[in-house]
Amino acid sequence: MKVRVRYFASIREALGQGGEELQTRTGTLGGLRDELIARGAPYASVLARGRAVRMALDQDMSDESAALREGCEVAFFPPVTGG
Protein backbone atom coordinates (compact mmCIF):
# COMPACT_ATOMS: atom_id res chain seq x y z
CA MET A 1 0.00 0.00 0.00
CA LYS A 2 1.08 3.58 -0.52
CA VAL A 3 1.59 5.80 2.55
CA ARG A 4 2.89 9.33 3.13
CA VAL A 5 5.66 9.52 5.71
CA ARG A 6 6.69 12.77 7.40
CA TYR A 7 9.82 13.35 9.48
CA PHE A 8 10.19 16.10 12.06
CA ALA A 9 12.91 17.90 14.05
CA SER A 10 16.19 16.00 14.50
CA ILE A 11 14.89 13.03 12.47
CA ARG A 12 14.21 15.32 9.50
CA GLU A 13 17.66 16.85 9.85
CA ALA A 14 19.41 13.47 9.98
CA LEU A 15 17.52 12.14 6.94
CA GLY A 16 17.82 15.35 4.95
CA GLN A 17 14.16 15.37 4.00
CA GLY A 18 10.81 16.27 5.52
CA GLY A 19 8.88 13.40 4.04
CA GLU A 20 8.28 10.92 1.27
CA GLU A 21 5.63 8.72 -0.25
CA LEU A 22 6.44 5.05 -0.25
CA GLN A 23 5.06 1.60 -0.86
CA THR A 24 4.96 -0.71 2.13
CA ARG A 25 4.18 -4.38 2.57
CA THR A 26 3.50 -4.09 6.28
CA GLY A 27 0.24 -3.34 8.01
CA THR A 28 1.41 -1.61 11.20
CA LEU A 29 3.40 1.42 12.31
CA GLY A 30 5.97 -0.86 13.94
CA GLY A 31 6.37 -2.83 10.74
CA LEU A 32 6.88 0.38 8.77
CA ARG A 33 9.51 1.51 11.24
CA ASP A 34 11.31 -1.83 10.76
CA GLU A 35 11.17 -1.44 6.97
CA LEU A 36 12.72 2.01 7.24
CA ILE A 37 15.42 0.76 9.63
CA ALA A 38 16.25 -1.99 7.11
CA ARG A 39 17.17 0.70 4.55
CA GLY A 40 20.38 1.22 6.50
CA ALA A 41 22.04 4.49 7.40
CA PRO A 42 20.83 7.08 8.23
CA TYR A 43 17.38 5.53 8.85
CA ALA A 44 18.84 2.73 10.95
CA SER A 45 20.41 5.15 13.40
CA VAL A 46 17.61 7.69 13.85
CA LEU A 47 14.75 5.16 13.99
CA ALA A 48 16.66 2.35 15.77
CA ARG A 49 14.94 0.22 18.36
CA GLY A 50 15.78 1.55 21.79
CA ARG A 51 15.74 5.16 20.58
CA ALA A 52 12.92 7.36 21.77
CA VAL A 53 10.78 7.94 18.69
CA ARG A 54 7.18 9.13 18.74
CA MET A 55 4.75 8.16 15.99
CA ALA A 56 1.47 9.52 14.74
CA LEU A 57 -1.03 8.05 12.30
CA ASP A 58 -3.20 10.60 10.51
CA GLN A 59 -2.21 13.20 13.12
CA ASP A 60 -3.18 11.06 16.13
CA MET A 61 -0.47 9.80 18.48
CA SER A 62 -0.27 6.03 18.02
CA ASP A 63 1.68 3.04 19.18
CA GLU A 64 3.44 0.52 16.98
CA SER A 65 0.42 -1.77 16.74
CA ALA A 66 -1.67 0.87 14.91
CA ALA A 67 -2.96 -0.40 11.57
CA LEU A 68 -1.91 1.36 8.39
CA ARG A 69 -4.31 1.90 5.51
CA GLU A 70 -3.93 3.04 1.92
CA GLY A 71 -3.08 6.74 1.69
CA CYS A 72 -2.57 7.31 5.41
CA GLU A 73 -0.08 9.79 6.82
CA VAL A 74 2.58 8.58 9.24
CA ALA A 75 4.79 10.94 11.24
CA PHE A 76 8.02 10.18 13.10
CA PHE A 77 9.47 12.65 15.58
CA PRO A 78 11.65 12.72 18.69
CA PRO A 79 10.02 13.29 22.07
CA VAL A 80 9.46 16.94 22.84
CA THR A 81 10.87 18.49 25.99
CA GLY A 82 10.41 21.95 27.25
CA GLY A 83 10.36 24.14 30.23
N, C-alpha and C positions, 0 to 999 in steps of 0.2 A: 504494500500500500504506500501511497505517497503522503508524506507528512512535512510540515514546515517546522524547522528547528531554529530557535533563536538563542543566542549566547549573550550574556550580560557581564559587565564589570571585568574582573580579572580574567575570567574565562574567555570573554571576547578578545581581550588584549593578547592573551597567549595564543589563541587560534588565528588571530589576524582577520577575523570576520565577525559580523554581527548576526549572521544566520545563513541558512541554506535550505533548499528543498531537497529531500532525498527519498529514495525508495527503501523500505524496510520489510524484512520478512517476519519480524517479531510482532507480538501483540501487546506488549507491555512497556511502560516507561523503563523499567529495569533492563529489559531485553534490548531496548534501543540504546541505553547507556553502554551496555556490553558491546554492541555492534560498533559504536563510536570508539570505544577503548581499543577494540581490535584493529582499528585503522593505524594504530601506532602513534608515534610522536607527531604532534604535541597533544593529541586527544588523550592518549594513554596516561599522560602525567596530570592533566588538569581535571579529568573525569575519573581518575583511578578509584578503585574501591578503597575505603578507608579515609578518603578525602571528604571533607564536608562540602556537599553539593546539594543545593535545593533544586526542586523540579516543580514545574507547573504544567498542567494540561488544560489548554483553552482558558488560560488566565486564572485557573484555580489551583492552589497548592495541592500537590498530590504525592503519594508515595509510589514506590517502584512497582507495586502491583496494579496500578491504574491501567485500564485498557485503552489502547490506541484505536483510532478509527480513521478511515480515509479522510484526508484533508485537515486533520487536527493540527493544532499548534502546540509545540512542546518548547518549554523554556528551561535552560540550565543557568543557574547563577550561584555564586558563593553566598554563604550566610551573611546577613547584614548586621553590623554592629553599630552602635552609636552611643551618644551620651548627651 
